[in-house]
Amino acid sequence: MSKVFRSREGTITAVDTKTQLTTLGSETAPGPLLVPSGAKRIAALIVAFAVDLGNATGGTLFIRLEGPGLPEGPETMVVGGAGVQVATGGSYVKEAVRIPVDIPVTPANEILVFAENGGGCLELTTVGVTLEFEM
């Protein structure tokens, strides 16, 4: 089976707020993230994030997938969390992790990718998400 990868990234700037990931590095407007023609499912998410802990107390990071490219409706996954032990801050970086999933898709339709900090205080969190489509 061949695979196709589609990515988006962005920065969460508010707690408990769904933030759409709409950029791709130097591409500030890459257009809609479309399910590739011939794709059967999302086989995995590849997720990485970094947190500025200067004003943070900790929190949990969710990834939400929505849109007409998901025939069974929206999907939400917990992908990590971070916390701080001292008030002097610092940073936390989570290396990219591949999370196996089995999510059916509708080819040529859009998927919206969102990140959200649940609870806590991780206001400045940069997130990258890659969807691994199985053909």
N, CA and C of each residue as an Amber inpcrd file, in Angstrom:
protein
   405
   0.8360000  -1.1770000   0.0000000   0.0000000   0.0000000   0.0000000
   0.8830000   1.2440000   0.0000000   0.5820000   2.1640000  -0.8720000
   1.3280000   3.4150000  -0.8790000   0.7390000   4.3820000   0.1410000
   1.5360000   5.3900000   0.4830000   1.1190000   6.3740000   1.4740000
   1.3450000   7.7720000   0.9200000   0.4950000   8.6960000   1.3400000
   0.6210000  10.1120000   0.9970000   0.5180000  10.8850000   2.3030000
   1.3380000  11.9210000   2.4300000   1.3840000  12.6960000   3.6640000
   0.9410000  14.1300000   3.3880000   0.1260000  14.6940000   4.3000000
  -0.3050000  16.0860000   4.2230000  -0.1090000  16.6920000   5.6060000
   0.4910000  17.8910000   5.6680000   0.8370000  18.5050000   6.9500000
   0.2700000  19.9070000   7.1010000   0.0980000  20.3070000   8.3620000
  -0.2620000  21.6750000   8.7330000   0.3910000  21.9830000  10.0710000
   0.6090000  23.2760000  10.3320000   1.1870000  23.6880000  11.6090000
   0.6190000  25.0350000  12.0110000   0.8590000  25.4070000  13.2600000
   0.3790000  26.6870000  13.7720000   0.7000000  26.8140000  15.2430000
   0.2590000  27.9420000  15.8300000   0.5450000  28.2320000  17.2300000
  -0.7360000  28.5000000  17.9960000  -0.8870000  27.8250000  19.1180000
  -1.9980000  28.0780000  20.0330000  -1.6240000  29.2940000  20.8630000
  -2.5000000  30.2830000  20.9240000  -2.2080000  31.5010000  21.6920000
  -3.2300000  31.7500000  22.7950000  -4.2070000  30.8620000  22.9670000
  -5.2120000  31.0270000  24.0190000  -5.5860000  29.6590000  24.5760000
  -5.8770000  29.6210000  25.8630000  -6.2440000  28.3790000  26.5390000
  -7.6910000  28.0240000  26.2160000  -7.9820000  26.7250000  26.1100000
  -9.3340000  26.2080000  25.8680000  -9.9870000  26.8300000  24.6330000
  -9.1900000  27.0400000  23.5940000  -9.6820000  27.6090000  22.3480000
  -9.2130000  26.7440000  21.1920000 -10.1400000  26.3160000  20.3800000
  -9.8150000  25.5080000  19.2090000  -9.0810000  26.3980000  18.2060000
  -7.8550000  26.0120000  17.8260000  -7.0270000  26.7980000  16.9210000
  -6.7800000  26.0000000  15.6430000  -7.2260000  26.5310000  14.5090000
  -7.0130000  25.8250000  13.2530000  -5.5530000  25.9480000  12.8310000
  -4.9750000  24.8240000  12.4370000  -3.6050000  24.8010000  11.9240000
  -3.6970000  25.0150000  10.4130000  -3.2510000  26.1770000   9.9410000
  -3.5190000  26.5700000   8.5530000  -2.2800000  26.8590000   7.7310000
  -1.0990000  26.8390000   8.3490000   0.1080000  27.1520000   7.5960000
   0.9710000  25.9070000   7.4570000   2.0320000  26.0460000   6.6750000
   2.9560000  24.9330000   6.4530000   4.3480000  25.5190000   6.2580000
   4.9680000  25.8950000   7.3750000   6.2870000  26.5090000   7.3050000
   6.2540000  27.8070000   6.5180000   7.0170000  27.8750000   5.4420000
   7.0890000  29.0970000   4.6410000   5.8420000  29.3350000   3.8040000
   4.9710000  28.3310000   3.7020000   3.7090000  28.4960000   2.9650000
   2.6510000  29.0190000   3.9330000   2.3740000  30.3220000   3.8640000
   1.4230000  30.9050000   4.8040000  -0.0240000  30.6580000   4.4030000
  -0.2580000  30.2610000   3.1780000  -1.6210000  29.9570000   2.7150000
  -1.5670000  28.7650000   1.7500000  -1.2920000  27.5630000   2.2840000
  -1.1450000  26.3980000   1.3990000  -2.4480000  25.9000000   0.7810000
  -3.5680000  26.4880000   1.1620000  -4.8560000  26.0430000   0.6430000
  -5.4330000  24.9420000   1.4990000  -6.6170000  24.4520000   1.1020000
  -7.2680000  23.4200000   1.9090000  -6.4580000  22.1320000   1.9420000
  -6.5500000  21.4310000   3.0580000  -5.9210000  20.1200000   3.1560000
  -6.9320000  19.1210000   2.6010000  -6.6820000  18.6710000   1.3860000
  -7.6170000  17.7750000   0.7100000  -7.1850000  16.3260000   0.8690000
  -8.1630000  15.4490000   1.0420000  -7.9040000  14.0200000   1.0560000
  -7.4500000  13.6370000  -0.3560000  -6.2970000  12.9770000  -0.4780000
  -5.8020000  12.6000000  -1.8080000  -6.7740000  11.6800000  -2.5400000
  -6.8180000  11.8260000  -3.8450000  -7.6350000  10.9510000  -4.6750000
  -7.1720000   9.5120000  -4.4850000  -8.0770000   8.6120000  -4.2410000
  -7.7350000   7.1990000  -4.0480000  -7.4270000   6.8140000  -2.6120000
  -7.3930000   7.7910000  -1.6870000  -7.1120000   7.4710000  -0.2800000
  -8.2880000   6.7220000   0.3310000  -7.9680000   5.7330000   1.1680000
  -8.9960000   4.9330000   1.8360000  -9.1890000   5.3530000   3.2850000
  -8.0820000   5.7620000   3.9290000  -8.1630000   6.0710000   5.3500000
  -6.9480000   6.8610000   5.7900000  -7.0620000   7.4640000   6.9770000
  -5.8990000   8.0220000   7.6560000  -5.3400000   6.8810000   8.5020000
  -4.0960000   6.5080000   8.2390000  -3.4750000   5.3940000   8.9470000
  -2.7440000   5.8530000  10.2030000  -2.3380000   7.1320000  10.2290000
  -1.6080000   7.6280000  11.3960000  -1.5880000   9.1480000  11.3920000
  -1.3950000   9.7010000  12.5820000  -1.0680000  11.1120000  12.7560000
   0.3840000  11.1590000  13.2040000   1.1230000  12.0970000  12.6820000
   2.4680000  12.3630000  13.1800000   2.3950000  13.7590000  13.7880000
   2.6790000  13.8510000  15.0890000   2.4680000  15.1020000  15.8280000
   3.7320000  15.4700000  16.5880000   4.0790000  16.7560000  16.5280000
   5.1640000  17.3040000  17.3460000   4.6840000  18.6310000  17.9100000
   5.1670000  18.9670000  19.1240000   4.8060000  20.2720000  19.6680000
   5.9050000  20.7780000  20.5950000   5.9350000  22.1090000  20.7310000
   6.8730000  22.7690000  21.6250000   6.1080000  23.8130000  22.4200000
   6.4340000  23.9400000  23.7080000   5.7080000  24.8220000  24.6050000
   6.6770000  25.7950000  25.2560000   6.3160000  27.0770000  25.2520000
   7.0320000  28.0880000  26.0280000   6.4430000  28.0680000  27.4280000
   7.2080000  27.6200000  28.3950000   6.7020000  27.4590000  29.7620000
   6.8720000  28.7080000  30.6100000   7.2380000  29.8340000  30.0190000
   7.4460000  31.0690000  30.7630000   6.2300000  31.5010000  31.5560000
   5.0300000  31.3250000  31.0000000   3.7960000  31.7050000  31.6960000
   2.8920000  30.5000000  31.9080000   3.4410000  29.3210000  31.8690000
   2.6190000  28.1150000  31.8640000   2.5350000  27.4500000  33.2240000
   1.4310000  26.7560000  33.4440000   1.2970000  25.8860000  34.6040000
   1.0990000  24.4390000  34.1800000   0.8490000  24.2170000  32.9020000
   0.6820000  22.8710000  32.3800000  -0.6350000  22.7300000  31.6610000
  -0.7850000  21.6480000  30.9370000  -2.0160000  21.4030000  30.2110000
  -1.8910000  20.1780000  29.3260000  -2.9830000  19.8520000  28.6640000
  -3.0580000  18.6950000  27.7800000  -3.3550000  19.1670000  26.3750000
  -2.6880000  18.5820000  25.3920000  -2.8570000  18.9820000  23.9990000
  -3.7470000  17.9810000  23.2600000  -4.7690000  18.5170000  22.5760000
  -5.6760000  17.7270000  21.7530000  -5.4760000  18.0920000  20.2870000
  -5.6930000  17.1340000  19.4140000  -5.7900000  17.3890000  17.9790000
  -7.2050000  17.0200000  17.5700000  -7.8440000  17.9330000  16.8440000
  -9.2000000  17.7040000  16.3330000  -9.1590000  17.6900000  14.8120000
  -9.8330000  16.7260000  14.2230000  -9.9930000  16.6520000  12.7700000
 -11.4770000  16.8100000  12.4710000 -11.7940000  17.7050000  11.5360000
 -13.1860000  17.9600000  11.1730000 -13.2770000  18.1550000   9.6670000
 -14.4940000  18.1590000   9.1490000 -14.7210000  18.4910000   7.7520000
 -15.3520000  17.3770000   6.9470000 -15.7260000  17.7000000   5.7120000
 -16.4280000  16.7480000   4.8500000 -15.5750000  15.5670000   4.3920000
 -14.2670000  15.6230000   4.6220000 -13.4000000  14.4940000   4.2780000
 -13.4750000  13.3490000   5.2640000 -14.2580000  13.5370000   6.3420000
 -14.4030000  12.5080000   7.3820000 -15.8510000  12.0290000   7.4090000
 -16.1690000  10.9440000   6.7110000 -17.5620000  10.5050000   6.6020000
 -18.2030000  10.0980000   7.9280000 -17.4070000   9.7340000   8.9160000
 -17.9590000   9.3390000  10.2150000 -17.9810000  10.5020000  11.2110000
 -17.6430000  11.7070000  10.7500000 -17.7020000  12.8870000  11.6080000
 -16.3730000  13.2290000  12.2400000 -16.3760000  14.2550000  13.0930000
 -15.1430000  14.7470000  13.7140000 -14.4610000  13.6950000  14.5920000
 -13.1460000  13.8410000  14.7090000 -12.3360000  12.9680000  15.5740000
 -11.4760000  13.8550000  16.4650000 -11.3290000  13.4750000  17.7370000
 -10.4950000  14.2180000  18.6780000  -9.5820000  13.2450000  19.3980000
  -8.2760000  13.5850000  19.4540000  -7.2960000  12.7270000  20.1000000
  -6.4250000  13.5240000  21.0550000  -6.1500000  12.9830000  22.2300000
  -5.1520000  13.5510000  23.1250000  -3.7950000  13.1160000  22.5920000
  -2.8720000  14.0690000  22.4290000  -1.5690000  13.7250000  21.8670000
  -0.4070000  14.0390000  22.7950000  -0.6720000  14.6560000  23.9550000
   0.4110000  14.9240000  24.8900000   0.0330000  15.9780000  25.9030000
   0.9910000  16.3230000  26.7020000   0.7910000  17.3480000  27.7080000
   2.1310000  17.8150000  28.2300000   2.1000000  18.9030000  28.9980000
   3.3270000  19.4440000  29.5820000   2.9840000  20.1550000  30.8720000
   3.9650000  20.2800000  31.7170000   3.7700000  20.9970000  32.9670000
   5.0710000  21.6540000  33.3850000   4.9860000  22.5540000  34.3380000
   6.1780000  23.2490000  34.8200000   6.2280000  23.1190000  36.3370000
   7.4340000  22.8840000  36.8630000   7.5880000  22.7020000  38.3100000
   8.0430000  23.9730000  39.0110000   8.6890000  24.8640000  38.2880000
   9.1900000  26.0860000  38.9080000   8.7160000  27.3000000  38.1330000
   8.6160000  28.4220000  38.7710000   8.0960000  29.6330000  38.1550000
   9.0530000  30.2820000  37.1660000  10.2720000  29.7750000  37.0560000
  11.2380000  30.3960000  36.1480000  11.0260000  30.0000000  34.7040000
  10.0690000  29.1090000  34.4510000   9.7080000  28.7800000  33.0670000
  10.6500000  27.7970000  32.4140000  10.9840000  28.0750000  31.1660000
  11.7740000  27.1680000  30.3640000  10.9690000  26.7680000  29.1440000
  11.2730000  25.6120000  28.6110000  10.5270000  25.1330000  27.4460000
  10.3870000  23.6250000  27.5220000   9.4380000  23.1280000  26.7430000
   9.2030000  21.6870000  26.6550000   9.0000000  21.3760000  25.1940000
   9.7310000  20.4060000  24.6930000   9.6050000  20.0150000  23.2950000
   9.2790000  18.5300000  23.2450000   8.2170000  18.1980000  22.5360000
   7.8350000  16.7950000  22.3480000   8.2410000  16.4010000  20.9430000
   9.1710000  15.4720000  20.8350000   9.6050000  15.0220000  19.5230000
   8.4160000  14.4440000  18.7580000   8.5400000  14.4130000  17.4520000
   7.4500000  13.8940000  16.6250000   7.1350000  12.4550000  17.0140000
   5.8520000  12.1750000  17.1510000   5.3740000  10.8460000  17.5180000
   4.3510000  10.4060000  16.4790000   4.4650000   9.1750000  16.0380000
   3.4870000   8.6070000  15.0980000   2.4220000   7.8880000  15.9110000
   1.1670000   8.3080000  15.7060000   0.0320000   7.7320000  16.4310000
  -0.8300000   6.9640000  15.4330000  -0.8290000   5.6360000  15.4860000
  -1.6430000   4.8570000  14.5530000  -3.1380000   5.0970000  14.7900000
  -3.8780000   5.2860000  13.7140000  -5.3310000   5.4310000  13.7580000
  -5.9150000   4.6860000  12.5660000  -7.2020000   4.5620000  12.5260000
  -7.8940000   3.9500000  11.3920000  -9.1510000   4.7720000  11.1540000
  -8.9950000   5.8740000  10.4260000 -10.0980000   6.8090000  10.2160000
 -10.4640000   6.8180000   8.7320000 -11.6700000   6.3700000   8.3810000
 -12.0880000   6.3920000   6.9810000 -12.1460000   7.8230000   6.4580000
 -11.8970000   7.9910000   5.1550000 -11.9170000   9.3210000   4.5380000
 -12.7170000   9.3000000   3.2410000 -13.1060000  10.4960000   2.8110000
 -13.7720000  10.6800000   1.5250000 -12.8040000  11.4350000   0.6230000
 -12.2820000  10.7660000  -0.4300000 -11.3010000  11.4090000  -1.3060000
 -11.8010000  12.7260000  -1.8940000 -10.8570000  13.6420000  -2.1080000
 -11.0730000  14.9480000  -2.7320000 -11.8980000  15.8960000  -1.8650000
 -12.1240000  15.5570000  -0.6010000 -12.8270000  16.4400000   0.3280000
 -11.8420000  16.9870000   1.3490000 -12.2150000  18.0890000   1.9840000
 -11.3250000  18.8030000   2.8980000 -11.3710000  18.2460000   4.3160000
 -10.2080000  18.2800000   4.9650000 -10.1010000  18.0020000   6.3940000
  -9.5000000  19.2350000   7.0450000 -10.1380000  19.6980000   8.1130000
  -9.6350000  20.8200000   8.8930000  -8.9040000  20.2530000  10.0970000
  -7.7030000  20.7630000  10.3710000  -6.8920000  20.2780000  11.4790000
  -6.8260000  21.3760000  12.5340000  -7.1890000  21.0260000  13.7720000
  -7.1830000  21.9710000  14.8810000  -6.3130000  21.4250000  16.0120000
  -5.7440000  22.3410000  16.7940000  -5.0530000  21.9810000  18.0330000
  -5.7120000  22.7730000  19.1520000  -5.7130000  22.1940000  20.3520000
  -6.3340000  22.8670000  21.4880000  -5.6350000  22.4480000  22.7690000
  -5.3770000  23.4230000  23.6350000  -4.8690000  23.1450000  24.9640000
  -6.0540000  22.9970000  25.8930000  -6.1990000  21.8320000  26.4780000
  -7.2900000  21.5980000  27.4100000  -6.8530000  21.8890000  28.8300000
  -7.4890000  22.8790000  29.4430000  -7.1660000  23.2180000  30.8160000
  -5.7790000  23.8040000  30.9360000  -5.3440000  23.9900000  32.1320000
  -3.9930000  24.4750000  32.3680000  -3.6980000  25.7800000  31.6540000
  -2.4410000  26.0080000  31.3990000  -2.0210000  27.2630000  30.7930000
  -0.8180000  27.0050000  29.9020000  -1.0730000  26.6820000  28.6580000
  -0.0050000  26.4670000  27.6730000  -0.2620000  27.3900000  26.4960000
  -0.3310000  28.6870000  26.7550000  -0.7760000  29.6200000  25.7340000
   0.0920000  29.6480000  24.4870000   1.3940000  29.5090000  24.6150000
   2.2520000  29.5490000  23.4350000   2.7620000  28.1540000  23.1310000
   1.9910000  27.4340000  22.3540000   2.3350000  26.0700000  21.9670000
   2.3470000  25.9960000  20.4520000   3.4850000  25.6430000  19.8870000
   3.5920000  25.4700000  18.4430000   3.3810000  23.9960000  18.1380000
   2.5110000  23.7200000  17.1560000   2.0950000  22.3490000  16.8730000
   2.2650000  22.0510000  15.3890000   2.7780000  20.8720000  15.0820000
   2.8340000  20.3810000  13.7080000   2.1310000  19.0400000  13.6360000
   1.2710000  18.8750000  12.6290000   0.5150000  17.6320000  12.4620000
   0.6330000  17.1720000  11.0100000   0.9740000  15.9070000  10.8270000
   0.9830000  15.2950000   9.5020000  -0.0340000  14.1640000   9.5010000
  -0.8920000  14.1510000   8.5000000  -1.8310000  13.0500000   8.3130000
  -1.2120000  12.0730000   7.3210000  -1.1610000  10.8130000   7.7010000
  -0.6170000   9.7620000   6.8420000  -1.8000000   9.0260000   6.2130000
  -2.0030000   9.2500000   4.9230000  -3.1040000   8.6200000   4.2050000
  -2.6410000   7.3240000   3.5700000  -3.4720000   6.2930000   3.6880000
  -3.1780000   5.0190000   3.0390000  -4.0110000   4.9410000   1.7650000
  -3.3520000   4.6030000   0.6880000  -4.0080000   4.5650000  -0.6330000
  -4.5360000   3.1620000  -0.9170000
